[in-house]
């Protein structure tokens, strides 16, 4: 006897106008909105601000048509990096944006490591 399991998934369709960049203070409002839409127990503004203000913080955002639709927060240590949170707006999930953001983050980490 054999079983066939079908999993319904959404196709990955990358939006045309996407980019990633380093977090800026004016991104906080968008990050809070995404956090509240995506999670049942979202981070508070204080927790996000404490994370981004940390001298060891790495924070990146992904944009679609110049609008923040996702973010990644991480802390660097001597020889490793802890990813604290990565989140994509629910309406923009399953489009490869999380992967794009993570790849941008990895590239930034590699550039930082080679400059040290």
Secondary structure, DSSP 8 states (H G I E B T S, - for coil): ---------------SSEEEEE--GGGHHHHHHHHHHH-TT---HHHHHHHHHSTTEEEEEEEETTEEEEEEEEEE-SS-EEEEEEEE-GGGTTSSHHHHHHHHHHHHHHHHHHH-
